[in-house]
Amino acid sequence: MRTSLKLARVGMNMEEATIVKWHKQPGERFGPGDRLYDFETEKVTEEVEATAPGTLLEISVTEGAVAQVGQVVCVVDVELAAKT
């Protein structure tokens, strides 16, 4: 399932963050717990990990660029577990 990942607010006053590093590139697969990217605010550096397996399709905010809270930073294809 194609899904857009947005920059989440991690602090009450957070409005934006800089994307520091992408750990996956378009076309690369990832699993639960794999680091996708790191971002930095005035106060903290955070790692964003995958919660499900999938494939990174597109990076919308490049390393060194600033993203606003709620802005799409990447698009992924997430593999949903089959219902039994």
C-alpha positions in Angstrom: 0.0 0.0 0.0 1.5 3.3 -1.1 1.8 5.7 1.9 3.1 9.2 2.4 5.2 9.7 5.5 4.9 13.1 7.1 7.2 14.9 9.6 5.7 14.4 13.0 5.8 16.9 15.8 8.0 15.6 18.6 7.8 18.6 20.9 5.1 21.2 21.6 7.0 24.0 20.0 8.4 22.1 17.1 7.4 23.6 13.8 10.2 22.4 11.5 13.2 20.2 11.3 16.2 19.6 9.1 16.6 16.2 7.4 20.1 15.1 8.5 20.5 11.7 6.8 18.6 9.2 4.8 19.5 5.6 5.7 17.5 4.1 2.7 17.4 5.2 -0.9 14.5 4.9 -3.4 14.1 1.2 -4.4 15.5 -0.1 -1.1 13.5 -2.5 1.0 13.2 -2.0 4.8 11.9 -4.0 7.7 10.3 -3.1 11.0 12.8 -1.2 13.2 15.1 -0.2 10.3 16.1 3.4 10.3 14.6 5.4 7.5 16.0 8.9 8.2 17.3 11.2 10.9 16.1 14.7 11.5 17.3 17.5 13.8 15.4 20.4 15.5 16.9 23.2 17.7 16.8 20.8 20.7 17.1 17.2 19.6 18.1 14.8 16.9 15.6 12.0 16.2 15.7 8.7 14.3 12.6 7.6 12.4 12.2 3.9 12.2 9.9 1.8 10.0 7.0 0.1 11.8 6.3 -2.3 9.0 8.2 -3.9 6.1 8.2 -2.1 2.8 10.1 -0.3 0.1 11.1 3.4 -0.1 9.6 4.8 -3.3 10.5 8.5 -3.3 12.3 11.0 -1.1 10.5 14.4 -1.0 12.9 16.3 1.3 16.6 15.8 0.7 19.4 15.8 3.2 20.1 19.3 4.6 16.7 20.6 3.6 14.1 21.9 6.1 10.7 20.3 6.4 7.6 21.7 8.1 5.6 19.6 10.6 3.0 17.7 8.6 5.0 18.0 5.3 5.5 14.8 3.3 9.1 13.7 3.6 8.9 10.4 1.6 6.6 7.9 0.0 6.8 4.2 0.8 5.1 1.0 -0.3 4.2 -0.7 2.9 3.5 -4.5 3.0 0.4 -5.2 5.0 0.1 -8.5 6.8 -2.3 -10.9 5.1 -5.5 -11.4 7.0 -6.2 -15.0 8.0 
